[in-house]
């Protein structure tokens, strides 16, 4: 039985959805080329961003949805509102990732393998 990698991703818009799907799939395939284990990377599943709450709450809900769909790694795209992405990581990505990493609400599963 082959090993499989189920990827998911969330982004902000419809153009992001089309753009990132192939990039994510190709990137993970390239990363795994050097491994000694045969792993099939399935086409990433798009999970739409939830409009309720702020970024933190929205991403937490998406990570729960990812776990419910068997997704092993959730890739997250968030536009930088400035020339550099530093502020986006400080104000959005890092706090949301921290919340998800510390999430414990059994029996609810959550995908804690995150990739910005």
N, CA and C atoms as a LAMMPS dump frame, in Angstrom:
ITEM: TIMESTEP
0
ITEM: NUMBER OF ATOMS
348
ITEM: BOX BOUNDS ff ff ff
-5.0000000000000000e+02 5.0000000000000000e+02
-5.0000000000000000e+02 5.0000000000000000e+02
-5.0000000000000000e+02 5.0000000000000000e+02
ITEM: ATOMS id mol type element x y z
1 1 1 N 0.844 -1.172 0
2 1 2 C 0 0 0
3 1 3 C 0.897 1.247 0
4 2 1 N 0.669 2.162 -0.921
5 2 2 C 1.547 3.337 -1.006
6 2 3 C 1.294 4.325 0.135
7 3 1 N 2.333 5.027 0.478
8 3 2 C 2.194 6.126 1.425
9 3 3 C 1.632 7.319 0.671
10 4 1 N 0.706 8.003 1.286
11 4 2 C 0.121 9.171 0.628
12 4 3 C 0.265 10.395 1.515
13 5 1 N 0.292 11.543 0.874
14 5 2 C 0.35 12.815 1.576
15 5 3 C -0.846 13.64 1.123
16 6 1 N -1.74 13.911 2.054
17 6 2 C -2.909 14.731 1.761
18 6 3 C -2.638 16.16 2.202
19 7 1 N -2.65 17.054 1.244
20 7 2 C -2.376 18.458 1.496
21 7 3 C -3.657 19.271 1.37
22 8 1 N -3.723 20.319 2.148
23 8 2 C -4.81 21.27 2.017
24 8 3 C -4.229 22.653 1.978
25 9 1 N -5.008 23.592 1.49
26 9 2 C -4.542 24.972 1.499
27 9 3 C -5.721 25.92 1.573
28 10 1 N -5.428 27.087 2.095
29 10 2 C -6.408 28.15 2.164
30 10 3 C -5.737 29.43 1.695
31 11 1 N -6.505 30.256 1.031
32 11 2 C -5.976 31.503 0.477
33 11 3 C -7.088 32.548 0.511
34 12 1 N -6.777 33.715 0.028
35 12 2 C -7.717 34.819 0.185
36 12 3 C -8.661 35.036 -0.988
37 13 1 N -8.306 34.602 -2.17
38 13 2 C -9.162 34.896 -3.311
39 13 3 C -9.158 33.796 -4.348
40 14 1 N -10.021 33.931 -5.354
41 14 2 C -10.143 32.901 -6.375
42 14 3 C -8.876 32.786 -7.224
43 15 1 N -8.178 33.892 -7.477
44 15 2 C -6.929 33.794 -8.234
45 15 3 C -5.859 33.101 -7.402
46 16 1 N -5.854 33.34 -6.095
47 16 2 C -4.927 32.638 -5.2
48 16 3 C -5.184 31.138 -5.265
49 17 1 N -6.456 30.759 -5.295
50 17 2 C -6.814 29.342 -5.335
51 17 3 C -6.201 28.665 -6.553
52 18 1 N -6.38 29.245 -7.711
53 18 2 C -5.836 28.652 -8.945
54 18 3 C -4.308 28.676 -8.946
55 19 1 N -3.735 29.756 -8.47
56 19 2 C -2.293 29.956 -8.507
57 19 3 C -1.562 28.982 -7.577
58 20 1 N -2.042 28.834 -6.355
59 20 2 C -1.302 28.079 -5.348
60 20 3 C -1.46 26.566 -5.448
61 21 1 N -2.543 26.086 -6.022
62 21 2 C -2.756 24.639 -6.083
63 21 3 C -1.581 23.916 -6.739
64 22 1 N -1.199 24.343 -7.922
65 22 2 C -0.104 23.66 -8.627
66 22 3 C 1.252 23.926 -7.975
67 23 1 N 1.431 25.114 -7.429
68 23 2 C 2.703 25.422 -6.759
69 23 3 C 2.902 24.523 -5.548
70 24 1 N 1.858 24.366 -4.75
71 24 2 C 1.951 23.524 -3.553
72 24 3 C 2.231 22.075 -3.937
73 25 1 N 1.5 21.564 -4.907
74 25 2 C 1.692 20.176 -5.327
75 25 3 C 3.116 19.954 -5.852
76 26 1 N 3.582 20.836 -6.722
77 26 2 C 4.941 20.697 -7.275
78 26 3 C 6.003 20.826 -6.191
79 27 1 N 5.823 21.771 -5.281
80 27 2 C 6.814 21.988 -4.225
81 27 3 C 6.974 20.747 -3.356
82 28 1 N 5.863 20.181 -2.914
83 28 2 C 5.958 18.986 -2.073
84 28 3 C 6.511 17.797 -2.857
85 29 1 N 6.178 17.665 -4.113
86 29 2 C 6.767 16.604 -4.931
87 29 3 C 8.278 16.765 -5.031
88 30 1 N 8.748 17.995 -5.214
89 30 2 C 10.198 18.247 -5.303
90 30 3 C 10.889 17.948 -3.967
91 31 1 N 10.255 18.309 -2.882
92 31 2 C 10.837 18.039 -1.562
93 31 3 C 10.989 16.538 -1.348
94 32 1 N 10.007 15.778 -1.802
95 32 2 C 10.004 14.341 -1.542
96 32 3 C 10.843 13.525 -2.52
97 33 1 N 11.293 14.132 -3.595
98 33 2 C 12.099 13.406 -4.589
99 33 3 C 13.335 12.782 -3.945
100 34 1 N 13.937 13.501 -3.002
101 34 2 C 15.167 13.013 -2.385
102 34 3 C 14.937 12.007 -1.257
103 35 1 N 13.69 11.781 -0.878
104 35 2 C 13.44 10.84 0.215
105 35 3 C 13.584 9.407 -0.286
106 36 1 N 13.839 8.521 0.62
107 36 2 C 13.971 7.107 0.275
108 36 3 C 12.633 6.376 0.357
109 37 1 N 11.578 7.089 0.662
110 37 2 C 10.255 6.501 0.808
111 37 3 C 9.388 6.969 -0.35
112 38 1 N 8.672 6.043 -0.947
113 38 2 C 7.765 6.424 -2.02
114 38 3 C 6.491 6.997 -1.412
115 39 1 N 6.232 8.247 -1.724
116 39 2 C 5.061 8.944 -1.19
117 39 3 C 4.319 9.579 -2.354
118 40 1 N 3.037 9.286 -2.444
119 40 2 C 2.187 9.906 -3.459
120 40 3 C 1.602 11.186 -2.886
121 41 1 N 1.855 12.282 -3.566
122 41 2 C 1.289 13.565 -3.161
123 41 3 C 0.006 13.761 -3.953
124 42 1 N -1.095 13.826 -3.245
125 42 2 C -2.381 14.042 -3.908
126 42 3 C -2.572 15.529 -4.171
127 43 1 N -3.391 15.827 -5.157
128 43 2 C -3.704 17.226 -5.473
129 43 3 C -4.234 17.896 -4.218
130 44 1 N -3.694 19.066 -3.861
131 44 2 C -4.124 19.749 -2.635
132 44 3 C -5.616 20.106 -2.67
133 45 1 N -6.244 19.989 -1.517
134 45 2 C -7.651 20.341 -1.374
135 45 3 C -7.766 21.784 -0.901
136 46 1 N -8.55 22.567 -1.627
137 46 2 C -8.759 23.958 -1.235
138 46 3 C -9.834 24.021 -0.164
139 47 1 N -9.534 24.73 0.908
140 47 2 C -10.495 24.973 1.977
141 47 3 C -10.752 26.478 2.017
142 48 1 N -11.985 26.861 1.767
143 48 2 C -12.277 28.295 1.702
144 48 3 C -12.15 28.931 3.076
145 49 1 N -11.693 30.162 3.058
146 49 2 C -11.499 30.929 4.273
147 49 3 C -12.858 31.264 4.874
148 50 1 N -12.977 31.073 6.152
149 50 2 C -14.232 31.374 6.836
150 50 3 C -14.316 32.871 7.115
151 51 1 N -15.49 33.431 6.904
152 51 2 C -15.64 34.883 7.047
153 51 3 C -15.98 35.31 8.471
154 52 1 N -16.273 34.366 9.342
155 52 2 C -16.62 34.736 10.712
156 52 3 C -15.372 34.924 11.553
157 53 1 N -15.398 35.922 12.416
158 53 2 C -14.27 36.17 13.301
159 53 3 C -13.076 36.744 12.569
160 54 1 N -11.988 36.91 13.287
161 54 2 C -10.753 37.416 12.713
162 54 3 C -9.943 36.301 12.081
163 55 1 N -8.747 36.633 11.663
164 55 2 C -7.872 35.673 10.99
165 55 3 C -7.612 34.455 11.87
166 56 1 N -7.331 34.689 13.141
167 56 2 C -7.027 33.621 14.087
168 56 3 C -8.176 32.62 14.178
169 57 1 N -9.377 33.122 14.402
170 57 2 C -10.547 32.254 14.531
171 57 3 C -10.849 31.541 13.211
172 58 1 N -10.73 32.275 12.118
173 58 2 C -11 31.715 10.8
174 58 3 C -10.047 30.568 10.482
175 59 1 N -8.766 30.765 10.759
176 59 2 C -7.778 29.729 10.463
177 59 3 C -7.948 28.529 11.388
178 60 1 N -8.322 28.752 12.621
179 60 2 C -8.581 27.644 13.545
180 60 3 C -9.721 26.775 13.022
181 61 1 N -10.794 27.418 12.565
182 61 2 C -11.922 26.681 11.989
183 61 3 C -11.487 25.902 10.75
184 62 1 N -10.655 26.514 9.931
185 62 2 C -10.16 25.846 8.718
186 62 3 C -9.272 24.655 9.081
187 63 1 N -8.458 24.779 10.117
188 63 2 C -7.59 23.672 10.547
189 63 3 C -8.42 22.501 11.085
190 64 1 N -9.539 22.795 11.722
191 64 2 C -10.448 21.736 12.175
192 64 3 C -11.066 21.046 10.955
193 65 1 N -11.506 21.839 9.983
194 65 2 C -12.061 21.277 8.746
195 65 3 C -11.021 20.415 8.031
196 66 1 N -9.765 20.874 8.028
197 66 2 C -8.69 20.109 7.388
198 66 3 C -8.541 18.74 8.047
199 67 1 N -8.518 18.71 9.363
200 67 2 C -8.391 17.443 10.081
201 67 3 C -9.57 16.528 9.775
202 68 1 N -10.762 17.088 9.703
203 68 2 C -11.959 16.292 9.399
204 68 3 C -11.915 15.7 7.992
205 69 1 N -11.121 16.302 7.101
206 69 2 C -10.977 15.809 5.733
207 69 3 C -9.718 14.966 5.546
208 70 1 N -9.024 14.64 6.625
209 70 2 C -7.843 13.796 6.548
210 70 3 C -6.596 14.502 6.057
211 71 1 N -6.629 15.821 5.999
212 71 2 C -5.478 16.587 5.515
213 71 3 C -4.346 16.514 6.538
214 72 1 N -3.152 16.261 6.048
215 72 2 C -1.993 16.082 6.903
216 72 3 C -1.189 17.363 7.079
217 73 1 N -1.173 18.202 6.054
218 73 2 C -0.473 19.487 6.121
219 73 3 C -1.39 20.546 5.528
220 74 1 N -1.567 21.632 6.266
221 74 2 C -2.385 22.749 5.803
222 74 3 C -1.482 23.915 5.443
223 75 1 N -1.502 24.302 4.185
224 75 2 C -0.725 25.445 3.7
225 75 3 C -1.613 26.687 3.769
226 76 1 N -1.026 27.775 4.239
227 76 2 C -1.805 28.992 4.48
228 76 3 C -1.185 30.15 3.72
229 77 1 N -2.007 30.818 2.906
230 77 2 C -1.559 32.031 2.219
231 77 3 C -2.319 33.214 2.784
232 78 1 N -1.569 34.265 3.077
233 78 2 C -2.148 35.509 3.569
234 78 3 C -1.36 36.648 2.93
235 79 1 N -2.054 37.538 2.238
236 79 2 C -1.375 38.658 1.594
237 79 3 C -0.688 39.549 2.619
238 80 1 N 0.486 40.025 2.255
239 80 2 C 1.172 41.03 3.066
240 80 3 C 0.599 42.386 2.693
241 81 1 N 0.223 43.146 3.694
242 81 2 C -0.353 44.464 3.441
243 81 3 C 0.717 45.552 3.369
244 82 1 N 1.976 45.129 3.359
245 82 2 C 3.1 46.068 3.287
246 82 3 C 4.125 45.499 2.304
247 83 1 N 5.194 46.228 2.083
248 83 2 C 6.229 45.801 1.143
249 83 3 C 6.898 44.499 1.587
250 84 1 N 7.007 44.288 2.9
251 84 2 C 7.617 43.07 3.431
252 84 3 C 6.549 42.267 4.174
253 85 1 N 6.809 40.987 4.342
254 85 2 C 5.82 40.136 4.998
255 85 3 C 5.983 40.055 6.514
256 86 1 N 6.956 40.769 7.075
257 86 2 C 7.246 40.704 8.509
258 86 3 C 6.01 41.006 9.358
259 87 1 N 5.292 42.073 9.039
260 87 2 C 4.11 42.456 9.814
261 87 3 C 3.009 41.405 9.721
262 88 1 N 2.856 40.794 8.562
263 88 2 C 1.838 39.757 8.383
264 88 3 C 2.149 38.556 9.274
265 89 1 N 3.417 38.185 9.357
266 89 2 C 3.789 37.083 10.24
267 89 3 C 3.586 37.459 11.704
268 90 1 N 3.988 38.654 12.079
269 90 2 C 3.862 39.089 13.477
270 90 3 C 2.4 39.199 13.898
271 91 1 N 1.568 39.769 13.033
272 91 2 C 0.193 40.077 13.425
273 91 3 C -0.844 39.021 13.052
274 92 1 N -0.538 38.146 12.103
275 92 2 C -1.53 37.164 11.673
276 92 3 C -1.028 35.727 11.77
277 93 1 N -0.008 35.402 10.977
278 93 2 C 0.438 34.014 10.852
279 93 3 C 0.906 33.437 12.192
280 94 1 N 1.865 34.072 12.831
281 94 2 C 2.418 33.524 14.075
282 94 3 C 1.372 33.374 15.182
283 95 1 N 0.524 34.387 15.44
284 95 2 C -0.498 34.191 16.482
285 95 3 C -1.477 33.067 16.151
286 96 1 N -1.908 32.984 14.905
287 96 2 C -2.856 31.932 14.512
288 96 3 C -2.196 30.557 14.619
289 97 1 N -0.963 30.419 14.136
290 97 2 C -0.261 29.14 14.218
291 97 3 C -0.069 28.735 15.677
292 98 1 N 0.238 29.681 16.54
293 98 2 C 0.413 29.401 17.966
294 98 3 C -0.889 28.913 18.593
295 99 1 N -1.99 29.558 18.26
296 99 2 C -3.293 29.132 18.77
297 99 3 C -3.589 27.704 18.354
298 100 1 N -3.335 27.395 17.101
299 100 2 C -3.614 26.048 16.584
300 100 3 C -2.688 25.015 17.221
301 101 1 N -1.418 25.333 17.367
302 101 2 C -0.471 24.393 17.975
303 101 3 C -0.868 24.066 19.421
304 102 1 N -1.451 25.041 20.126
305 102 2 C -1.838 24.856 21.529
306 102 3 C -3.282 24.413 21.701
307 103 1 N -3.98 24.181 20.604
308 103 2 C -5.393 23.817 20.644
309 103 3 C -5.577 22.444 21.268
310 104 1 N -6.466 22.368 22.215
311 104 2 C -6.821 21.068 22.784
312 104 3 C -8.284 21.136 23.205
313 105 1 N -9.11 20.479 22.412
314 105 2 C -10.537 20.463 22.675
315 105 3 C -11.094 19.108 22.255
316 106 1 N -10.669 18.04 22.971
317 106 2 C -11.15 16.722 22.577
318 106 3 C -12.672 16.676 22.64
319 107 1 N -13.321 15.961 21.762
320 107 2 C -12.778 15.043 20.763
321 107 3 C -12.517 15.717 19.419
322 108 1 N -12.562 17.043 19.355
323 108 2 C -12.349 17.751 18.105
324 108 3 C -10.901 17.634 17.66
325 109 1 N -10.693 17.158 16.429
326 109 2 C -9.355 17.068 15.848
327 109 3 C -9.029 18.366 15.132
328 110 1 N -7.738 18.678 15.052
329 110 2 C -7.293 19.881 14.348
330 110 3 C -5.967 19.566 13.671
331 111 1 N -5.779 20.076 12.468
332 111 2 C -4.52 19.887 11.746
333 111 3 C -3.497 20.877 12.299
334 112 1 N -2.459 20.343 12.937
335 112 2 C -1.423 21.188 13.543
336 112 3 C -0.168 21.278 12.688
337 113 1 N -0.146 20.585 11.558
338 113 2 C 0.977 20.679 10.62
339 113 3 C 0.671 21.806 9.648
340 114 1 N 1.284 22.947 9.87
341 114 2 C 0.973 24.16 9.128
342 114 3 C 2.184 24.657 8.354
343 115 1 N 1.915 25.226 7.203
344 115 2 C 2.965 25.759 6.336
345 115 3 C 2.495 27.104 5.807
346 116 1 N 3.241 28.157 6.111
347 116 2 C 2.864 29.507 5.638
348 116 3 C 3.364 29.706 4.231
